[in-house]
Amino acid sequence: MSRGPVPDKSVSGKILNISLDTSIDSLDPQKAVYASAFELIGNMIDGLMQMDDDGSVKKALCKEEIVSSDGLHYTFKLRDDVYWSNGVPVTAHDFVYGWQRAIDPATKSEYAFMISDIAQVKNATAIQAGQMDANQLGVRAVDDYTFEVELQVPVSYFDQLLYFCTFYPANKAFVESCGDSYATSPETCLANGAFLLTEYSSSGKTLSFIKNTAYYDASVVKLGGLHYEVIESSDEKLRKYQSGQLDFVEISGDTVAKMRGSPDFRSVDSGFLYYVTFNFDDKNFANRNLRRAFTFAVDREIIADELADGSAPAYAAIPRGFAFSRSGQDFTASGIEFPEHCSYNPELARRHFDEAKRELGVSSLNLTLLTADGEAQVIAANSIKRQIESLFPEVSISIDKVPKSQRRKLMSAGKFEFGLNNWGPDYADPMTYLAMWVTGNDNNQGNYFNPKYNALISSCTDGDLCTKPDERWKALKQAELMVMDDAVIMPIYQKCNADLINPSVRNIAFHAVAINRIYKKTTK
């Protein structure tokens, strides 16, 4: 196949300057975990589909999609004018390799379950368990521009998965030539999307992109590039914003109160649910009465007020505003959805706590609450500590503040008692949350085990309910009730981002699902 155009190295145009709260875990589409990483990867790479500005699914590298009548076979005809930034055409073989790489246990992708449990691609579960080779995954390249996928069961939201990074293509020759250094520098990243990475190191605090002039949709990209700075301090972000060094920053804490009246201020629903994960392997938090005591002891309204960024109290395991039934009903209603499981109730909290002490055979508890060291997380963690200690004088809580990456590693290894956690929806279905508490899921960090819950979720993914949308919807709500009744987590708040955006900046696309911010049509 002949090579295509190579992007210009020098590009004119406005640069959008953006702050990031945390360092990036990975720019490898099949290995990335953080929402911030998804944003950066989304700058560089297009998949079969992408999100339109209104959140709907639209075609990207796919120019035609054919679905069999039984919903098990998908055929994607690809555009033939898409090239990697080294001039190599993007083909169906790149999708085959990318998906096989994601499900291969050797890759250690934390999102491999998206291919198996969620997308239900044929043989994915067996491959993930090491029982089959990755090349037996139900995908194939019929020719250079025809990509076929075979599912085990119909998946009603399959197209919505295809704009998620795990499903992006990867060029086998390039990835293998880079080895372990793949996606760790501009030289080891390939782009086929709107922007091209020009500056990045895994230990650095800045990242830069320029417009990809060889992008198939380059005419809609108006910016000359993007420049990111990793800044944790809201005060520093505000200083750089006010001096004109940054065009778009996310602030928190006292800085929000200072700037709320500014015309540049905007509160944007991020879709993220912040919640406390309890470690079921911990001798104390294996006790249901203790988990429930803490759940009733926290006034979430106080935490939302202290955050002061527009975040709302959360009283359910699924946040509102992203998953809707066929009739348009939000899966999570506004207000307190589970008052008997999750409302602030000091009297009930005290009764559960006294029972927990009796069952545990203790008169006092010294506990450690794990949290990431971001400003908003620390505010919430301190409030949780203060409220619980105030209601229960027998409890002393130490807060362990660590970088976000370390917090995740500790929780994934089960090296915590209870911790402030968060999750944003990867696709517009409640399963993006409910799958996390299935036994064996990498995100089941509290190691919750409930065979009835596992069976109910299974019936909604590859069982008899997967083709019965109304019954499935009711079953998912039943599963959420099980999570709440067992106090698997303690919902705290639904995050809003307090943003300052330069008035000259227009058309940033904000999404609560998958890639939260897209700059393809942004102008400055």
Summary of the structure (lengths in Angstrom):
residues: 524
radius of gyration: 23.2
end to end distance: 38.2
largest distance: 74.9
contacts: 1753
relative contact order: 0.15
helix: 34%
strand: 23%
